[in-house]
Amino acid sequence: MEKEAEVAVRLLNSDGDGLLGFEDFTKLMEGMEKERNKKSELIGAFGMYIGMEGGGYITSKSLKRMLSRLGKSTSIKNCKTMISRFDINGYGVLSFDEFKIMITN
């Protein structure tokens, strides 16, 4: 944690004095708020997929249903293929962490 703080100070220190001034600190807090908002949006999107079946994972069936709602009809087979590209653990479903990877790629 200490090393992370040192890196943050080094990256955000705009005047080179080795300390975070008020403006530097404000930028840090704004960046953290943006990350928090982004994560909340991802959680909301993930919830839309899993809310259809529950279980905490995106299945090929729930993916197909959500894509249909978005006007993009596809087969279960195509949904399984899409999931397999990001299914790191090989369970055939997407966890939240796998979903984040999928969305950011």
C-alpha positions as a Python dict, from the first residue, in 0.01 Angstrom:
ca = {
    (1, 'M'): (0, 0, 0),
    (2, 'E'): (285, 237, 79),
    (3, 'K'): (447, 179, -260),
    (4, 'E'): (113, 249, -431),
    (5, 'A'): (89, 578, -244),
    (6, 'E'): (443, 672, -348),
    (7, 'V'): (361, 596, -711),
    (8, 'A'): (42, 804, -688),
    (9, 'V'): (233, 1101, -545),
    (10, 'R'): (499, 1070, -814),
    (11, 'L'): (240, 1055, -1092),
    (12, 'L'): (17, 1332, -962),
    (13, 'N'): (275, 1571, -822),
    (14, 'S'): (240, 1859, -1069),
    (15, 'D'): (502, 2095, -921),
    (16, 'G'): (776, 1837, -851),
    (17, 'D'): (806, 1907, -478),
    (18, 'G'): (732, 1545, -384),
    (19, 'L'): (406, 1639, -212),
    (20, 'L'): (45, 1637, -323),
    (21, 'G'): (-97, 1987, -323),
    (22, 'F'): (-467, 2063, -309),
    (23, 'E'): (-504, 2060, -689),
    (24, 'D'): (-315, 1730, -714),
    (25, 'F'): (-531, 1579, -441),
    (26, 'T'): (-848, 1703, -614),
    (27, 'K'): (-740, 1535, -939),
    (28, 'L'): (-676, 1213, -748),
    (29, 'M'): (-1022, 1222, -588),
    (30, 'E'): (-1191, 1301, -921),
    (31, 'G'): (-1013, 1003, -1081),
    (32, 'M'): (-1125, 776, -799),
    (33, 'E'): (-1485, 899, -835),
    (34, 'K'): (-1478, 827, -1210),
    (35, 'E'): (-1353, 474, -1141),
    (36, 'R'): (-1624, 422, -881),
    (37, 'N'): (-1890, 543, -1128),
    (38, 'K'): (-1753, 319, -1401),
    (39, 'K'): (-1765, 18, -1169),
    (40, 'S'): (-2122, 103, -1067),
    (41, 'E'): (-2223, 118, -1433),
    (42, 'L'): (-2060, -220, -1498),
    (43, 'I'): (-2236, -372, -1198),
    (44, 'G'): (-2567, -236, -1327),
    (45, 'A'): (-2507, -374, -1676),
    (46, 'F'): (-2400, -712, -1536),
    (47, 'G'): (-2713, -717, -1320),
    (48, 'M'): (-2930, -673, -1629),
    (49, 'Y'): (-2789, -996, -1772),
    (50, 'I'): (-2797, -1206, -1456),
    (51, 'G'): (-3129, -1064, -1337),
    (52, 'M'): (-3305, -1276, -1594),
    (53, 'E'): (-3191, -1609, -1451),
    (54, 'G'): (-3015, -1532, -1126),
    (55, 'G'): (-2720, -1737, -1014),
    (56, 'G'): (-2467, -1455, -1038),
    (57, 'Y'): (-2340, -1546, -1384),
    (58, 'I'): (-2417, -1460, -1745),
    (59, 'T'): (-2529, -1774, -1925),
    (60, 'S'): (-2566, -1825, -2299),
    (61, 'K'): (-2944, -1813, -2248),
    (62, 'S'): (-2935, -1482, -2058),
    (63, 'L'): (-2692, -1336, -2313),
    (64, 'K'): (-2922, -1437, -2599),
    (65, 'R'): (-3222, -1284, -2423),
    (66, 'M'): (-3040, -956, -2354),
    (67, 'L'): (-2907, -931, -2709),
    (68, 'S'): (-3262, -987, -2838),
    (69, 'R'): (-3386, -703, -2618),
    (70, 'L'): (-3115, -486, -2776),
    (71, 'G'): (-3237, -581, -3123),
    (72, 'K'): (-2951, -821, -3201),
    (73, 'S'): (-3096, -1165, -3249),
    (74, 'T'): (-2850, -1454, -3241),
    (75, 'S'): (-2838, -1825, -3163),
    (76, 'I'): (-2750, -1998, -2836),
    (77, 'K'): (-2450, -2146, -3020),
    (78, 'N'): (-2320, -1796, -3105),
    (79, 'C'): (-2377, -1686, -2746),
    (80, 'K'): (-2176, -1984, -2619),
    (81, 'T'): (-1897, -1887, -2859),
    (82, 'M'): (-1904, -1524, -2736),
    (83, 'I'): (-1892, -1640, -2374),
    (84, 'S'): (-1609, -1886, -2439),
    (85, 'R'): (-1383, -1604, -2560),
    (86, 'F'): (-1386, -1448, -2210),
    (87, 'D'): (-1462, -1751, -1992),
    (88, 'I'): (-1128, -1765, -1813),
    (89, 'N'): (-1214, -2047, -1573),
    (90, 'G'): (-1391, -2261, -1836),
    (91, 'Y'): (-1726, -2291, -1652),
    (92, 'G'): (-1927, -2192, -1961),
    (93, 'V'): (-2066, -1877, -1796),
    (94, 'L'): (-1930, -1528, -1730),
    (95, 'S'): (-1858, -1403, -1380),
    (96, 'F'): (-1847, -1030, -1307),
    (97, 'D'): (-1468, -1021, -1345),
    (98, 'E'): (-1488, -1199, -1681),
    (99, 'F'): (-1767, -959, -1786),
    (100, 'K'): (-1543, -660, -1702),
    (101, 'I'): (-1272, -802, -1926),
    (102, 'M'): (-1522, -856, -2205),
    (103, 'I'): (-1659, -503, -2182),
    (104, 'T'): (-1320, -334, -2171),
    (105, 'N'): (-1185, -522, -2476),
}
